[in-house]
Every structure is written in C-alpha cells, then in structure tokens.
Amino acid sequence: MDDQQLIHRIALSMLKGIGPMNARNLVAYCGGVDPIFTDRKLKNTLEKVPGIGPKLIASITDKKVLALAEKELAYVQKHKLRMLFYLDSEYPRRLKQAEDAPVLLFAKGPADLDAAHMVAIVGTRTPSEQGKRLCVELVEGLKEANATIVSGLAYGIDIVAHRTALKQDLPTLGCVAHGLDKLYPGEHAATAKEMLEQGALISELPSGSAFAPGNFPARNRIIAGLSDCTVVVESGPKGGSLITADIANSYDREVFAYPGRPTDPRSEGCNKIIQQNKAMLVTSAKDVITFMEWMPRKKQAPVQAALFSELLPDEQALVDIIKAKGKVDIDELCFQSNMPQGKAAGLLLNLEFNGVVRALPGKVYALN
C-alpha cells in the first residue's frame, strides 16, 4: 500500500464530528477510502449518506485534514508504529465485532492483539490494600491460562495489573486516551517502556491530540472490545471501570466482579453490578478460568461411552445433536429433535444428573 492510501486512512480517522459508524458508512457509500478524498463529485454522494449533513460534508472536504494526515504518517513511520485499519486482516478480531470500534488503531510494541486469552482488568484509581492484593493474585492466577492482560495504564488497579503481568512474564496491553507521542500519567513511563518489550501501547488518537475528558470513555470501549472478558476488582458507585463493564456487556462479553463489604464505598460499584446481574461474582482467577473454560477438561471417554449405552431413545437423540454441534442452546435442540421444550428440559436435566451433559450459561448444553 502506498503512502497516499495510508494518508487517506489516517485522514478518515481524523475527520471532525464523524464517528466510527459514520466513517464506515462513508467508505461503503463511496466505494472505498480513497474516493472520499479524490472524487471531485463527492458532494453529491455525501448528501446520500445517512448521518452526514452539511457541517460534516464541510469537514470531509476540508483539505487541511490531508495535510495533518500526511504529518501523522511521517510520525508513524519515524517511530515504527503499527497502523491497524478496520478492513485489514490484522485488525484485532474481537474489536472488529464491535460496531463502534475505531476505524484505525495505532499500536507500539510486538504484542499479539489476537492472543488466545485476553482479560481486561479495571478498577478504582484509589484501591485499598486488599484491592491491590486481589489484583496481584488475579494476574498471578491468570498465568495458568497464559492470558494477555489489558488495562488503561491509569493509577490504581490498572497499573497494579500491568506491573504484576510484567513480573509474571505475561503480555500486557495499555490502552491510552491520548496519542502515542506522550504518556499520562508520567509516573508510569518506566512501566510503559518495559511493557513494550512483549506487550503494547494502543490508541485510536493521532500524535499531538489534546487531552479531553471524552477520550477516556472512548478509550474504555477499546479495552472492553479487545478482551474476552472484563474483571472489575474494586469500584465506587461511578467511574471508568463501570463504564468499561457496561460496554463489555453491550458487546456480549463476560463481566466479572469481586464482591466487597456493603459499607465499603470502594466496593459499591462491584456489589451493584453483581446485584443487577451485570457481572458474575468471582473471588479468584480460578473462577474466571473455569467460567471461561480455558483449561482442558480431563477426558472421560470410557465413562461417557458406558453412559451413552444406557440412554433412552429420546435422550440419545438429544445427545446425538449435541455431539454433532459441540454446544447447542435448548431452542435449537427442540427444533432439531422436534420435541416440546418442557420434555427436552426434563430429559436434559436427567442427562445432567447422570453426568452425560453439562449446562452452560444461556441454556446452552455440551457433552460432559
């Protein structure tokens, strides 16, 4: 890909007032990124794009953005940053599933952004000593699953998670709310430098971007989107960690939270999302690993074969469907077996008691 194409990609991400969803619409309606900046009859096309009004058209056709994008490309090339565009095969697959994911990511560091197991760890910026200890134990326990730790390089739980990951020789990703030409807070610069050895720093913002309060919630969606699950260690009733948890829920990702004393304000947020069924209660890394099914189960083929030989015809029919599919929800089982849900539920319960199948969240079943 030549420099001009790269400049157009950067320019698309820099357009004022045009978020990721509108940017995608632009690319779709214009037939690619390049026509947005090269088609002389673009205005007629833009008027047909949903969500694009006169002000945004003026922003798109402002040639200053190309000059800024050219300057940014020079910075990217000089500092050997990775640029990940949403249409690229290298763009993180988990993040690509989110409709509001950035159209362009800047990354510094060698970390695999599509590692097998990715865990976001977030929490208060003013944790208790117990909260810090729980965070350390969590990361240490996640080493068993060789997890990549994702957080925001902020004070408190974030930096504890990053530093513990480094001590455990685990890759760790720091998602920041500014360009990669600076680091906030400055006290974490040494940790960030160490993270670049096998981890990465990630941002959707170009160099020279001004600090803005809105950057932080936007950054949190990247943390949630990159990860298989999000763990909240300690949190007050409001804050960035709860925003991250809400975003993870909206992406249909698992959310876990450590419970705390009802009278402790630093546990109020965790207790609240557990109570509201927005997070599963956990007390250790083992709980997370078990729920995510990240450790191989011991094979029990001889026992399973013996159990299968004693099944009733209707039970066998359900087992055959599950065996063929791997994991099946009860609606699909009923459809495939042509059974009423009440009957199928009773048979599945009996199969579960006998150790033939196991129930997963969301009324999904798998062979045991």
N, C-alpha and C positions, 0 to 999 in steps of 0.2 A: 504494500500500500504506500502510495507516495505521500509526501508531506502535505500537499494541498488537501487530500482526503482526510488526513488526520486533523488538519486545521478546521475543516468543516465539522468534524465530530466534536471537537472542543467547543467550537462556536455554538453548536446546537445546545450543549450543556450550559452555556453561559448566557443564553437569551433571557433577558429580564422579564419576569412575570409569566414565564412559560414553564410549568412544572413537568415532571417526567411523563405524565399521562398525555398532556397536550403535545409534548415533544414526539411521542410515539405516533400520535395522530398525524402530525406534520409529515413524518417520514413515510407513513402509509399513503397519505393523500398525494404527496409529491413524488412518490416512486423512488425514494432513497434520500440519503442525506445531502448529497452534492447538489441536486436540483434546487434545494431550499436556498442556496446561496449563489447559484449560477443561472437559474431560469429567469429571463428578463420579463416574462409574462406571469411571474409568480403571484402577483397580487390577485389576479382572477382566481387562481387555485386556492389561495389562502382564505378568500371570502367564503369558500365552501366547507372549510374545515371546522368541525364542531369545537366550540370553546375558544375560537380565535376571532377577536374583534379588532376594531380599528387601531386601538392602542398597541395591541400585540403585533399587529401587522407592521406598525411603525418600528417596533423593536426588532422584528425579524429582518427588515430591510435596511436597518442602520448598519452601514459598512464599518463602523467603529469596532463592532464585535469581532470582525475578522482580524483586525489589527491586534486586538487583545488576545485572540486565539493563537495567532502566529507567535506572539511573545511567550505565551504559555507553553507552546510546543518546544520552543527553544529551551525553556526551563526544564521541561520533562526530559528532553534528550541530554541536556548537560548533566542532570542529576540521576539519570538512568532509572527513571520511574517506569512502572508498568501502567499502561492505559488499557482499561478493560471496557469495551463498548458493549451495550446490551445485546447486540446482534452477533457478537463474537462467540465462538465455541468456548473460549477461555473464560468468559464471564461466569462468575460463581453460579452454579446451577440452582442452589437453594434460593439465592437472592432473585434470580431470574423469574421465579414463580410468583413474586410479589408484584402486583400491577403498578405500584408506586415506586418501584426500585429506581435508583438513579440510572440515567441513560449512559453515564460514563463514571467510572471509578479510577482514581489514582492510587497506586499501591507502591510501597517501597519495602523491599525485603523479599526473601525467597519462599515464604510460606505457601503451602498448598491451600488455596481458598475453597477447595472441594474435598478436603480431608474426610475420611470415613466417618468420624465422630466430631461434631462441633458443638461446644457448650458455651452459651453466654452466661456470664456471672455478673450480676449487678447488685447494687445496694446503696445504702446511705453513704454520704461523704463523711459522716461523723460516727463511725461504728463504735460499739462497745468493745472491750477486750474479748468478751465472749464471741461477739460477731466476727472479729478478726480471726479468732481461733477456729471457729466453724468454717470460715472461708478457706483457711490454710488446710484444714482436714479434708474439706471437699475437693480441693485441687489435688492434694496428695492421693486421695482415693480414686480420682478420675484417671490417674496414671495407669491403672489396671486396664482401662479401656483405650489407652493411648489417645485421649481426647485432645483436641485443639481448644484452647481457652480464648474466648472472645470477650472483650470488655472495652471501656471507653477511656482508659488512662486517666481517669479523674481521681480526686482524693478519695480516701476511704476504701470501701470494698473493692473498687476497680483496681487500684494499684496493688492491693494485697494479692488479688487473684493473679495479676501479671507477674509479680515478683515470685510468688510461690511456683507458678508454672516454670519460670526460668530455673529455679532451684531443682525442680523435678525433671528438667530437660524436656519439657513439653513445649510444642509450638504455641505461641500466643499472639493474637491479633489485637492491635489497638486501633479502634475506630475513633477518629478525632473530628471535632466540629469546626475545623479551620483548614486552611491549605497546608500542604506538607513542607512548606518553607519555614514553618515556625512550630513551636510546641507549647501547649498550655496544659497544666501549669509547668513552669520552667523547672521546678524542683524534680520533675520526673524525667528530665532529659537523659540522665545516665541510664535509667531503666529502659527508656525507649531505644537508645543506642544499642543496648545489649539485646533487646528484642529483635533487632534487625538481623541478627546472626542466623536465626532459624524461624523467626516469626515475620511480622509485617506491620506497617502502619498504613491505614486506609482512610481515604477521604473522597467525597464527591466534589469538594471545593477546589478551585484552582489556587495557585500561589497568590499571595497578596490579598486574599479575601479578608474583609473586615470581620471582627468578632461581632456576632449578633445573637441575641437570646434565642431566636427561632432556629438557629443552626443546631442546637442541642437536641430538641425533639426529632429533628430530621435525621441527625446522626444516629439516634436510638433505633430508628427503623432499619438501619444497616446492620446494627448489632443483632437485632432480632432476626432479620432476614438471612443473615449468613449462617445462623445456628439451627441445629436440630431441636434444641430446647433452651429455655431460659430459666436460670435459678436465681431467685431473689433471696439474699441472705439476711439482710436487715433493711427495713424501710419505714419511714414515717408515713403519716396518712396521705401525703402528697409527695411528688418528686419524680425525677427522671426514671428511676428504676421501675416505678409503677406504670409509667408511660411505655417503657420497653415491654413490660409484661402484657399490657393491653394490646400493643402492636403484635407481639408474638401470638397472642390469642386470635387476633384478626387474620393472621397468616396460617391459622390452624396448626400452630406449633405447640409442643408441650410446654407448660409452665409449672415450675416447682417453687415452693417457698418454705423456708424454715419458720416454724411457729415460735412465738415468744410469750413472755408474761403479759397478761392483759393490761397491766399497769405501766408497761414499758413503752414510751412513745416511739422508740426505735423499732418496735415490733408491730406497731399498729397497722402499718400497711400490709405486712405479710399476713397477719391474722385476718385482715379484712378480705384479701383476695382468696384466702383459703375458705373463709366462711361463705363467700359468694360463688364458690366452685369455679373460680377463675384460675386456681392453682392447686396442685396436689401437694399435700403435706409431705415433706421429707425431713429426715434427720441425719442423713449421711450420703456420701457418694454412692454407697451400695444401693440405696433406694433408687437413685437416679439411673444407675446402670441396669438394675433389674427391670425397672419400668420400661426403659428404652430398649430392652432386650439386646444389649450389646455384648454379652458374654455367651459363648456357645453352650447350649444345653447338652447334658450328657445323653448319649444315645441309649435308648431302651428298646431296641428293635425286637429282641426275643419276647419281652413282656408285652409289647404292643401287638405282636403277631398272635400271641395267645389270647389277648383280649378280643381281637378282631374276630377270631373264630367262634366266639360265643355271642355275637351280636344278633339281634333280631333283624328281620329284613328291612324294616323302616330305618332302624339305627344304621345298618350297613349302607343304606342309600345316602344318608347324610354324611357318613364318614367318607364314602367314595367321592362325594362332591368336594368336601374339604381337602381331601388328599390331592385331588386334581388341581384345585385352585391355590392351595397353600394357606391363605387366610380368606375367610368368607363372612360377610355380615348375614344376620338372620333373614333379612328380606330376600337376599339373593338365594339363600338356602331354601326358603319357602318356594320361591319361583322355580328353581331348578328341580326340586323334589315334588312340586305340586302338592304341598302339604299346607294345611292351615297353620298360622303362626302359633296358636296355642298348643297344638300337637307337637310341632317341631321344637318349641321351647321345652316341653316336658321331656322329650327324648334327649335333647342336648344336655339338660340338667342331669339326667341319669348317666349319660356318657361322661360328663364331667366328674360326677361322683366316682365313677369306675376308673378314672384316670386315662380315658381314651382321648378326650379333647380338653382344651383349656379355653376359658373365656378371656377375651381381651377387651380393652375399653371400646365403647361404642357398639356393644353387642356383636362383636366380631369373634369368630371361632377359628382355632387352629388345632392340628393334631398335637397331642402331648408328647 
